[in-house]
């Protein structure tokens, strides 16, 4: 069973850093110097945890309603972990009164985000050498 906890950066840092380095730096070759940024301490961080307490996925919600750094360890992908993380972050944004959430989706994940009621905005652009698409989900009236 997987549970999602929302944490401060101080509490999430070790596990989130490990996951993000494995997924973004090792697998996707994102330069390590741009993976972590000055926004970490201001974000709400989600960690997906298994019964043993080990972290298998992460994501973050910025103060402006931007969801980012969504990452799930390879062996846990395709099991709904990313969806659990995403919905927990959306729930937090809704509770704090955000009118919408936005994210910068890697283009291979557009279908995943569409499945969670996100819609494309604008055109495809490159970020860290990877094609991305801006996507938005309204939280009004929900």
trRosetta pair geometry for C-beta under 8 A, 3 or more apart (Angstrom, degrees):
i j d omega theta_ij theta_ji phi_ij phi_ji
1 50 7.4 131 75 -151 45 59
1 51 5.8 76 50 -59 83 100
2 48 5.3 -2 -174 -174 117 100
2 49 6.9 146 -156 72 64 38
2 50 6.0 -38 -99 -93 69 60
2 56 7.1 -83 -122 50 117 130
2 79 7.9 123 -20 119 144 116
2 80 7.9 172 45 93 142 93
2 81 5.8 -116 -166 -109 170 88
2 84 6.2 145 109 54 122 169
3 48 7.6 158 80 -153 33 54
3 49 5.4 -25 64 63 82 93
4 46 5.5 -8 -171 -167 106 107
4 47 7.1 160 -152 78 57 41
4 48 5.5 -28 -96 -97 76 65
4 49 7.6 159 -95 16 26 78
4 84 5.2 -172 -45 146 128 102
4 85 5.8 175 -120 -95 129 53
4 88 4.3 -139 122 -45 148 161
5 46 7.1 153 79 -151 41 55
5 47 5.3 -13 59 57 92 92
5 49 6.2 20 1 -3 109 124
6 44 5.3 -4 -170 176 109 108
6 45 7.1 144 -158 75 55 42
6 46 5.6 -29 -97 -93 67 70
6 88 6.4 -163 -59 155 102 115
6 89 7.8 145 -103 -90 111 60
6 92 5.9 133 -114 -76 157 143
7 11 4.1 -116 -175 87 121 117
7 12 4.2 146 88 -50 123 100
7 44 7.7 130 60 -169 30 62
7 45 5.1 -41 70 73 81 95
7 46 7.7 140 20 -99 78 21
7 47 6.2 5 12 0 126 111
8 11 5.1 86 56 14 78 98
8 12 6.8 -171 87 2 35 95
8 41 7.8 14 -179 -152 91 59
8 44 7.9 -52 -93 -121 42 51
8 45 7.1 34 146 24 9 104
9 12 5.9 -69 -130 51 30 98
9 13 5.5 58 167 -64 69 92
9 16 7.9 -84 -138 44 64 148
9 40 4.6 100 -123 150 144 90
9 41 4.8 -97 31 -100 148 46
9 43 6.5 85 -61 57 103 86
9 45 6.0 112 -86 -20 53 133
10 13 6.3 -23 -141 -14 18 118
10 41 7.8 46 -40 -123 79 84
11 45 7.8 -177 75 63 83 122
12 15 6.2 -82 -167 56 57 96
12 16 4.5 40 151 -20 97 126
12 45 3.7 -133 47 100 171 144
12 47 5.5 -169 -129 -45 100 116
12 58 7.1 125 -179 -135 119 121
13 16 6.2 -66 -130 44 16 104
13 17 5.8 17 172 -21 61 115
13 40 7.5 67 -102 168 90 133
14 17 6.2 -61 -148 34 19 109
14 18 6.6 17 156 -17 58 109
15 18 5.8 -57 -152 34 31 112
15 19 6.5 25 156 -14 66 107
15 47 5.6 48 101 -129 137 136
15 55 3.6 88 -174 13 129 159
15 58 7.0 159 120 -71 90 126
16 19 5.9 -58 -148 40 32 108
16 20 5.9 26 159 -15 68 113
16 45 5.6 -61 -70 -170 153 137
16 47 6.5 -105 -66 -87 87 99
16 55 7.4 -84 -60 159 47 157
16 58 4.3 133 -124 -141 82 159
16 60 7.7 65 -154 -59 145 107
16 69 7.6 48 -177 141 112 133
17 20 5.9 -59 -140 43 27 107
17 21 6.1 28 160 -20 64 109
17 36 7.1 2 -116 -78 96 124
18 21 6.0 -58 -147 35 24 109
18 22 6.5 22 156 -17 61 107
18 55 7.4 117 66 75 117 121
19 22 5.9 -59 -152 36 30 109
19 23 6.2 10 160 -5 67 113
19 55 6.2 -95 -45 125 126 111
19 56 7.4 111 -107 173 127 16
19 57 6.5 144 -160 -124 152 20
19 58 4.8 142 75 4 145 117
19 71 5.2 149 142 104 102 118
19 72 7.8 -23 -170 -118 123 18
19 73 6.2 -94 -132 -58 92 86
20 23 6.1 -62 -137 47 28 100
20 24 5.3 -9 -180 16 70 118
20 25 7.4 65 133 -8 68 96
20 35 5.9 143 146 174 116 120
20 36 7.7 114 107 -68 147 78
20 58 6.4 -65 -49 68 90 135
20 69 5.9 -20 -108 -167 125 108
20 71 5.4 149 -97 25 58 159
21 24 6.9 -58 -110 54 17 84
21 25 4.6 -25 -154 31 59 128
21 26 6.4 60 147 -16 67 98
21 32 7.2 24 -124 -118 93 100
21 35 6.9 101 -90 136 61 166
22 25 7.5 19 -24 51 9 86
22 26 5.2 -31 -148 33 38 129
22 27 6.7 39 149 -16 58 103
22 71 7.8 139 70 162 85 132
22 73 6.4 10 101 -114 145 82
22 74 7.9 -115 146 -12 116 95
23 26 7.4 45 -2 50 9 88
23 27 5.4 -35 -155 31 35 127
23 28 6.7 17 150 -2 60 110
23 71 3.9 176 51 -157 160 120
23 72 7.3 96 -90 51 144 30
23 73 7.1 -119 -62 -95 103 41
23 74 7.7 170 -100 -46 81 76
24 27 7.2 1 -46 52 8 88
24 28 5.2 -46 -147 49 41 119
24 30 4.2 -31 165 30 94 134
24 35 5.3 142 102 -122 137 116
24 69 7.8 -54 -44 -138 144 76
24 71 6.4 -80 -34 -93 93 140
24 128 7.9 -9 -171 142 107 162
25 28 7.5 13 -22 57 9 76
25 29 7.3 36 -171 -120 35 18
25 30 5.6 -78 -85 63 48 81
25 31 7.7 -7 -121 153 84 8
25 32 5.1 39 -121 -83 132 80
25 35 5.7 -48 -60 -57 101 153
26 29 7.9 -20 160 -67 11 48
27 74 7.1 158 -88 -63 146 116
28 128 7.8 57 132 123 116 125
28 130 6.5 -5 -178 -71 121 141
29 129 7.3 -47 98 77 102 141
30 34 6.6 -110 167 75 97 100
30 35 5.5 110 113 -79 120 95
30 128 4.6 4 -128 176 94 142
30 129 7.6 -171 -104 42 59 102
30 130 7.5 -43 -81 -13 96 126
31 34 5.1 62 77 16 98 101
31 35 7.3 -156 93 -28 49 85
31 128 6.9 -147 19 -142 81 98
32 35 5.5 -44 -146 10 40 120
32 36 8.0 5 175 9 66 91
34 37 7.3 12 -169 -72 52 97
34 128 6.2 -172 96 -97 138 109
36 40 6.2 -7 -164 -52 88 135
37 40 6.5 152 69 -32 56 86
39 42 5.4 -73 -165 47 63 109
39 43 5.8 65 143 -38 90 108
39 60 8.0 128 118 132 109 144
39 62 5.8 -25 179 -115 135 110
40 43 6.0 -65 -153 23 29 114
40 45 7.9 16 -163 -64 75 124
40 60 7.6 -83 -126 -129 57 161
42 62 6.7 36 106 -147 105 71
42 63 5.5 -58 159 -24 113 113
43 60 4.1 16 165 -178 145 117
43 61 6.0 147 -163 68 86 43
43 62 5.4 -46 -100 -91 94 51
43 63 7.6 -115 -91 -29 50 68
44 60 6.7 153 77 -159 47 65
44 61 4.5 -9 56 55 100 104
44 89 7.1 157 94 -128 111 81
44 92 5.6 -138 110 147 162 158
45 58 6.6 -14 -175 -163 96 103
45 59 7.5 162 -156 85 55 39
45 60 5.0 -25 -103 -102 66 89
46 57 7.9 -17 116 115 97 88
46 58 6.3 154 85 -155 66 50
46 59 4.7 -1 51 57 113 85
46 60 7.0 -161 15 -80 76 37
46 61 7.6 66 -23 -14 101 96
46 85 4.8 142 116 -153 138 85
46 88 5.3 129 -123 90 137 125
46 89 5.4 -94 -29 -60 138 96
47 55 4.9 -58 -170 -127 112 116
47 57 7.3 145 -162 83 44 55
47 58 5.5 -12 -104 -100 61 83
48 55 6.7 107 70 -159 55 66
48 56 5.1 -65 98 66 105 83
48 57 3.6 21 28 52 127 100
48 58 7.1 -127 11 -59 81 41
48 72 7.0 5 38 -114 147 92
48 76 7.7 164 107 147 138 154
48 81 5.0 80 -175 -166 168 103
48 84 6.2 98 -109 87 116 120
48 85 5.5 -74 -50 -67 110 105
49 53 6.0 -20 -171 -150 118 33
49 54 6.8 151 -150 77 70 33
49 55 5.6 -41 -94 -94 72 58
49 56 7.2 144 -109 11 22 84
50 53 7.3 -44 73 21 64 17
50 54 5.3 -5 42 59 105 87
50 56 5.9 64 -31 -20 102 126
55 58 6.8 29 172 -58 122 98
56 72 6.5 22 140 -156 81 76
56 73 5.0 -91 -161 22 70 115
56 76 4.5 88 170 -34 126 166
56 81 6.1 -84 108 -146 113 155
57 70 7.9 2 -178 -171 102 66
57 71 6.4 -174 -149 98 66 52
57 72 3.9 -11 -104 -106 112 75
57 73 6.7 -116 -67 2 66 72
57 76 6.4 -122 -46 99 105 141
57 81 4.7 155 -19 150 153 121
57 82 6.5 -140 -155 -79 148 56
57 84 8.0 107 77 68 145 102
57 85 5.4 -118 127 -50 122 141
58 69 6.6 -34 115 130 100 100
58 70 7.6 -169 97 -136 52 33
58 71 5.6 1 55 57 84 90
58 85 7.0 138 -177 -138 9 145
59 67 6.3 5 170 -175 117 97
59 68 7.2 160 -164 87 76 26
59 69 6.0 155 -139 88 43 70
59 70 4.2 12 -104 -99 107 69
59 71 7.3 166 -72 18 64 58
59 82 7.9 101 -51 -146 129 67
59 85 4.5 124 6 156 126 121
59 86 6.6 100 -27 -77 178 54
59 89 5.6 -86 110 -42 124 145
60 67 7.2 160 84 -154 46 53
60 68 5.7 -26 64 68 92 73
60 69 4.9 27 15 50 106 117
60 89 7.5 109 147 -117 10 136
61 65 7.5 -21 -169 -136 92 27
61 66 7.5 153 -155 80 49 44
61 67 5.6 -22 -99 -100 70 71
61 89 4.6 170 -57 -160 116 103
61 92 5.8 178 32 85 166 127
61 93 5.9 -145 -154 -62 139 98
61 101 7.6 -59 -131 -131 103 120
62 65 7.0 -37 76 37 81 21
62 66 4.3 3 39 57 123 93
62 67 7.7 -146 11 -72 80 25
62 68 6.8 27 -24 15 108 112
65 93 5.7 90 -130 -146 78 126
65 98 4.2 145 -100 -155 113 135
65 99 7.6 -40 -97 49 162 61
65 100 6.1 81 161 87 148 58
65 101 5.0 -140 176 -110 90 53
65 102 6.2 70 116 14 95 82
66 101 7.4 142 -105 -166 17 70
66 102 5.4 -34 -107 73 68 88
66 103 6.6 129 -166 -91 66 51
66 104 7.9 14 -164 -12 110 89
67 70 6.9 35 148 -49 101 110
67 86 6.9 71 173 -134 156 75
67 89 5.3 106 -119 129 117 144
67 90 7.5 -28 -66 -66 145 71
67 93 7.7 -79 -60 -43 102 141
67 101 5.4 36 -20 174 109 119
67 102 7.3 179 20 82 76 35
67 103 4.4 -38 68 -81 90 113
68 103 6.2 171 -75 -136 61 86
68 104 6.6 20 -107 34 102 94
70 82 6.2 70 173 -147 116 99
70 85 6.4 146 -137 105 92 133
70 86 6.7 17 -119 -75 137 91
70 103 7.5 20 -13 -157 125 142
72 76 5.2 -116 170 90 104 104
72 77 5.2 135 99 -83 119 73
72 81 4.8 128 -128 92 135 124
72 82 5.1 -93 -29 -62 135 89
72 85 7.5 -161 -71 -1 101 142
73 76 4.9 66 67 18 85 108
73 77 7.5 -139 93 -33 40 81
74 77 5.9 -40 -153 -1 34 116
76 79 5.7 -84 -176 34 63 127
76 81 5.1 22 148 -8 114 156
77 81 7.4 -90 -99 42 35 115
77 82 7.3 28 -128 -25 71 117
80 83 5.0 -54 -161 42 65 118
80 84 6.1 70 142 -27 83 99
81 84 5.7 -54 -152 33 33 112
81 85 6.5 32 153 -17 66 105
82 85 5.7 -54 -149 36 34 111
82 86 6.1 33 154 -19 67 109
82 112 6.6 -11 111 -177 140 140
83 86 5.6 -54 -142 38 30 112
83 87 6.1 25 162 -15 66 108
83 112 7.7 -132 -71 -171 85 97
83 115 7.7 -58 -103 108 116 117
83 116 6.6 -175 -131 -77 83 121
84 87 6.1 -57 -143 39 26 106
84 88 6.4 27 157 -20 62 108
85 88 6.0 -61 -152 35 27 111
85 89 6.5 22 154 -14 64 108
86 89 6.0 -61 -152 38 30 108
86 90 6.3 29 153 -19 66 108
86 113 7.9 -160 -140 -111 154 71
86 116 5.6 -33 127 -140 142 169
87 90 5.4 -51 -143 38 35 114
87 91 6.2 43 154 -25 65 103
87 116 7.0 -135 -69 -141 81 121
88 91 5.6 -49 -148 32 31 115
88 92 6.7 32 151 -19 62 102
89 92 5.7 -51 -151 34 34 112
89 93 6.5 35 151 -19 65 104
89 101 7.4 117 125 -142 97 154
90 93 5.6 -54 -149 37 34 112
90 94 6.3 35 152 -20 66 106
90 101 5.7 -111 -113 1 77 156
90 116 7.6 -163 -40 169 152 119
90 137 6.9 -30 -123 91 124 144
90 139 7.3 -180 -172 -95 88 114
91 94 5.7 -54 -148 36 30 113
91 95 6.3 30 154 -19 64 107
92 95 5.8 -55 -147 37 30 111
92 96 6.5 16 159 -9 65 109
93 96 6.2 -66 -148 43 28 101
93 98 4.0 -48 179 38 90 139
93 101 4.9 83 105 -74 173 113
93 139 6.3 -147 116 -66 104 158
94 97 7.8 57 176 -61 29 17
94 98 6.7 -73 -74 51 29 87
94 139 4.8 -158 -99 -163 84 130
94 142 6.7 -82 -125 86 134 112
98 101 6.3 65 123 -68 140 74
98 139 5.8 71 95 34 79 151
99 138 7.1 -36 154 -150 73 72
99 139 6.0 175 173 54 23 94
99 140 5.6 9 -159 -55 80 99
100 136 5.5 5 171 -172 130 102
100 137 6.3 164 -161 84 79 45
100 138 5.0 -44 -102 -110 97 46
100 139 5.6 -172 -91 6 33 85
100 140 7.4 -29 -62 -15 78 90
101 136 7.3 162 85 -153 44 55
101 137 5.2 -4 57 57 89 97
101 139 6.5 74 -14 -41 85 115
102 121 7.8 -44 -134 27 111 138
102 134 6.6 -7 -174 -171 110 92
102 135 6.8 160 -156 85 62 47
102 136 4.9 -22 -101 -99 83 76
102 137 7.8 -176 -79 21 39 64
103 113 6.8 -146 70 -125 129 142
103 118 7.0 -43 39 -133 109 151
103 134 7.6 163 87 -151 37 51
103 135 5.5 -17 62 61 82 94
104 127 6.2 33 159 3 139 163
104 132 4.8 12 172 177 93 138
104 133 7.5 155 -161 71 52 31
104 134 5.9 -28 -103 -96 66 61
104 135 7.8 163 -95 19 18 78
105 109 5.0 -135 -171 84 100 100
105 110 5.5 122 120 -85 141 59
105 112 7.8 179 -147 63 127 97
105 113 5.0 -97 -92 -10 146 151
105 118 7.4 132 -44 120 138 150
105 132 6.2 148 76 -158 39 76
105 133 5.1 -26 65 62 96 85
105 134 7.8 151 18 -108 80 10
105 135 5.1 28 -9 -2 121 127
106 109 4.9 69 65 13 83 108
106 130 5.6 -37 -124 151 103 125
106 131 7.1 90 -160 82 63 60
106 132 5.9 -53 -97 -100 39 72
107 110 5.7 -10 -159 -28 48 112
107 124 6.0 17 -83 -128 128 122
107 131 4.5 -11 -8 108 128 107
107 132 6.6 -142 -39 -105 76 18
107 133 5.5 93 -95 -17 73 108
109 112 4.6 -43 -169 34 77 122
109 113 6.1 71 135 -18 88 99
110 113 6.0 -63 -152 42 33 105
110 114 6.2 39 152 -24 69 106
110 120 6.9 6 -147 -73 119 110
110 133 5.6 22 -91 49 113 145
110 135 7.2 165 -131 -68 75 136
111 114 5.5 -49 -143 34 32 115
111 115 6.5 38 154 -23 62 104
112 115 5.8 -59 -161 31 29 115
112 116 7.1 8 148 -3 62 107
113 116 5.7 -64 -153 45 41 103
113 118 4.0 -41 159 52 98 138
113 135 5.1 71 138 119 146 169
114 117 7.8 66 -175 -62 35 10
114 118 6.1 -92 -81 65 33 77
114 119 7.4 69 -115 -91 76 47
116 137 7.0 -55 122 -82 84 150
117 137 5.1 85 107 -133 89 114
118 135 4.1 48 162 157 121 122
118 136 6.5 148 -153 69 78 21
118 137 4.6 -67 -92 -55 67 99
119 135 6.3 160 75 -155 25 80
119 136 6.0 -32 60 61 79 75
119 137 7.3 130 9 -84 73 55
120 133 5.4 -43 -127 167 103 123
120 134 7.2 97 -161 79 59 58
120 135 5.7 -45 -94 -99 43 78
121 134 4.7 -58 69 103 93 106
121 135 6.6 158 10 -106 84 24
121 136 5.4 43 -25 -5 129 112
122 125 7.7 -8 129 -21 121 112
122 133 7.7 175 81 -158 81 66
122 134 5.2 37 45 42 116 121
123 133 7.9 -92 153 -122 26 80
124 131 5.2 4 179 -171 118 106
124 132 6.9 151 -157 75 68 35
124 133 5.4 -41 -101 -81 70 84
125 131 7.4 149 81 -149 23 60
125 132 5.8 -31 71 64 73 88
125 133 7.8 137 23 -89 70 37
125 134 7.8 27 22 -25 114 92
126 129 6.5 4 -178 -119 111 16
126 130 6.8 141 -153 64 70 29
126 131 5.9 -45 -95 -93 67 50
126 132 7.0 125 -125 15 17 87
127 130 6.1 -37 71 62 68 82
127 132 4.7 5 16 -4 114 139
138 141 7.6 17 132 37 116 96
138 142 7.6 147 114 -20 77 118
139 142 5.6 -92 -164 37 51 123
